[in-house]
Structure formats: C-alpha cells, structure tokens
Amino acid sequence: MGNPKAFLEIHRQEAGYRPIHDRIHDFGEVEQTLNTHQRREQASRCMDCGVPFCHWACPLGNKAPEWNDALFKGDWELAYQLLTSTNPFPEFTGRICPALCEKACVLNRYNHEPTTNREDEASIIEAAFREGYIQPHIPERNGKKVAVIGAGPAGLAAANDLNQMGYTVTVFEKNEAAGGLLRYGIPNFKLNKTIIDRRLKLMEEEGITFKYGEAVEDIAKVSEQFDAVVISTGTPTARDLKAPGRELKGVHFALELLSQQNRVLAGMEFSKDERITAKGKDVLVIGGGDTGSDCIGTAHRQGCKSVTQIEIMPKPVEGPEDPQNPWPNWPRTLKTTSSHEEGCTRRWNINTLEFLGENGKLTGVKVQEIDWKPNPEGGRPIMVEKGKPEIIKAELVLLAMGFLKPEHPEYPKNVFVCGDAANGASLVVRAMASGKQTAQKVKTFLSK
C-alpha cells in the first residue's frame, strides 16, 4: 500500500455522467472518465484491508487491493495482469457491474466512500488495450473439442477459459452476433457495442470459432459430436402480465424495445409496423429494476412525451444503509440511475389491473395503489387495496418484470449448464463467474 493515509486525505471521486441536455440526444456512453492522475489518486484510497471484504463480495474473487496498489504506483501492466487473473472481461464489468465489492468495502462501512473499484478496473483494461498489453495468446491444443451453446457473458467466459486450457471451442449463437444481453439487452449508452466486438475479435484470433444464426435444438446430437457441451442460453422467457387488454397494440416486453433499438443502431432496418418507438408518446414502464431503467433512458432518446415507472413492491430504503441487510451485504436501498436523472415519475406499491385501449391501440392503464401487510401464517405478505383505482395515460407500455428460470431435461453426462440458464436471471458478473466455474468442471470431467 503506497499511501497508508490516502483514505483519510482523499475523498471518493466518481467520473460522473455527461450533462443531461447533451446525452439524451444520442446513444453514446453516458459515463465520463477521470484523468490518469485522478485515477491513481482514487486507487491509492484502497486500504489493503487485513480482511478484504471486496474479495468476498465479488463473484469473480477480484483482487482489488492488489491491482489498485499497482495502479496507484503507475504500473498499469501489472495492474492489468492482476485484474485479468480473475476477470476475463473487465471492459464489461467496468461499465455495467453494480460493484458488489464497493458496497462491501470497509470504507463504505467507515464513511460511505468506498474505493472506486469499478471505474478503476475500466481504466486499467482500457489502458491495456491502448498500450498494447493485450495480445492474442494461442494455446497448444489438447485434441479435444467443446461446444458452447449461447454467446452471452457466461458462454463467452466459459469459451475463453476452455480455449486457453487447450480445447478447440466452437460457440453456437442463435442471434446474428455474440454478446447475449450485453448486446441485445443493455443499451449502447451504458455499453457501446464496439467494446464487445473488440473482445470477440481477440477471441477469434485466439482460435475460438463462432457460428451465428444457429439455434441448437438437439443437445444430445451435439453431445455426440463434441467431447463436452456447455449450455449458456440465459433466461429467454420474460415474465408476462396477464391482465385484461394485454393483446392491445402498444404493450411490449422490455427486451422487444431494447433489442430492436440496439439492432437499429447496428444498421438493421425495420418497417413502420415493426418499429417499436416511444417518440411523442406517454410511456409506462412496469417493473422497478435495471431493465426498467434502461427502458426509461431509451424512451428519452427516442423522444418520448413522458415516462412513468411503477413497481408493485414498496419503495426501498433511502440512504446508504439498509437495516434489513447490513454491511458487508448488498444494501437494498433506493437506486437512482442516470436514466432516472433524465426525467421520470417513479411510483411504488402500484398494482396493474387492466390495459385500456381504443380500436385495438393502447390508451392507458388502470392501476391500483396497494399496501403490503404481514401474513399471520408467515410467508409472503398479503397485498391489500388502498384507495380507488386510477388510470395512467400511456400509448406505450414496457413490461420489465424479470425473467423465468428455465427448466432443463436430463442431459448426457458430458453436458453442463451455466450462467442464467442454470441459476435464473442475475448479474453479468455472476454469469461470468459461473462460466469460469463450469469451464473448470468440464476440464475435470475430460481429464478423467
């Protein structure tokens, strides 16, 4: 630790976002960057704790104290080597990870100014690409073949590790390009897709074969053609809302909007009838999570008239601490994203009753304010109505209520399931960790 008093002398400084009046007119990344001096100062704040809870909180086990120290001392190459010893794609997590490590940081407990680990790792990996530290590494092949089905973060992490272990890896992806939700779910203003393409180019140079537009239906057949198969197909089924009027034109799943917008930015064209747009419309987002937030930011950039977000659960605790989930656990507190800052009416304890329309087109949504009361028998609280139903005007509704965990049949012994496909919808960093763990399982299986 180069400066043992840095955490006392230097305050946490985030790079922040581009001005709202500027960023809502394009899909460029909203987050800014600090200069090199400021970034090294922020890295110096890491205390190299005797018990580093950041290690414990990170699904990948990132060694934040080690690479922060190297960064502070100006050894960017060593920082890169330490960072990528556990994290295969810091350019992704450095942009979109909620930074579980930062909430578990001892400084977060001390004064709610944790080390800027997420921004630090983004800076390290960008420097590594810029300075040429990253070069293709083609391993010696061991003669065995592995198929990876699904090219989301879990599949890419598994493929990357298996390739470096010497296996010949083929990745099958049903879409026209790799990335999964990184490409088709997360808006460009959070993750520019050139960042994904840069990594894919490197993986191809290292020997991984990608086959696009190929949806694998017969797993058993593929398992006969390869020594092992990794299924990383994510959670493709979104949770629906079976309220009256669901069939009206203007009610869509969140990913219908998000994936289409990302495809439009990539150059794909859609007819007027196919195009989902918020331009000039009152928009209602149902669901209070990150996907709902992404819909808000996208709606603004498409030129919406207004946007409202409703959530059936109570409003989270405001402030840095969560009494129900204390440090070093993740605090379930109110989160205000860059999209929320751009303008949004947010409401909690709102239940959706009915979608209303005229001539087959959506015009509004009937909702009911509710309360949650303890269940005398224990278990899930009881929902009770509060006040009278009301109507929220909307020409576009986006359902952002999460995804259903997929069910799998019994597979041959050489087939492994990882990421959201195995565990249900979760964070990108957890999917990547699962992919790496599954690669080790494949290695153990094929080494017998």
Buried (B, 14 or more C-beta within 10 A) or exposed (E): BBBEEBBEEBEBBEBEBBEBEEBBEEBEBBBEBBEEEBBBBBBBBBBEBEEBBBBEBBBBBBBBBBBBBBBBBEBBBBBBBBBBBBBBBBBBBBBBBBBBBBBBBBBBBEEBBBBBBBBBBBBBBBBBBEEEBBEEEEEEEBEBBBBBBBBBBBBBBBBBBBBBBBBBBBBBBBBEBBBBBBBBBBBBBBBBBEBBBEBBEBBBEBBBBBEEEBEBEEBEEBBEEBBBBBBBBBBBEBBEBEBEBBEBEBBBBBBBBBBBBBBBEBEEEEEEEEEBBBEEBBBBBBBBBBBBBBBBBBBBBBEBBBBBBBBBEEEBBEEBEBEEEEBBBBBEBBEEBBBBBBBBEBBBBBBBBBBBBEEEEBBBBBBBBBEBEEEEEEEEEEBEEEEEEEEBBBBBBBBBBBBEBBEEEEBEEBBBBBBBBBBEBBBBBBBBBBBBBBBEBBBEEBEE
